[in-house]
Amino acid sequence: MHELGIELAQLLRAGDLLVLTGPLGAGKTTLTRGIGDGLRVRGPVTSPTFVLARTHPSLVDGVPLVHVDAYRLSSALELDDLDIDFARSVVVVEWGGGMLDGVAESWLEVEIVRPTGASEAGTDPASDADEPRTVTVTAFGPRWGAGPTA
């Protein structure tokens, strides 16, 4: 997941939004950590569960990474209250499915699926570290050549 994040970061620019979905322990934060490493932002990139959003400035005069955990948010209005600079950052939102209507005209949805039988919520990190995942990336909007978002 980390290596995929590093590769994905090479495609990203200011204004890009990624929405990550998947069960606990699927690798959403690990993917985001890889994106942060690929963008060369100040770290460590850790789950912002209790602060809801964390901004990681670039170490190389590049674009900052905003990492959001929307698990405890109940609406797009609460997300809007975080006052995130979507236009000048790469924004990664974990658990943001259905909460980003009207936030951006283009975004990537990244769904991560863990295989059946994987340890629940990453309770056995040693066995989960190299566990294969299925990752599906779906592009929406003109930024990704996916046509208009209706």
Summary of the structure (lengths in Angstrom):
residues: 150
radius of gyration: 14.8
end to end distance: 30.9
largest distance: 43.3
contacts: 450
relative contact order: 0.21
helix: 23%
strand: 23%
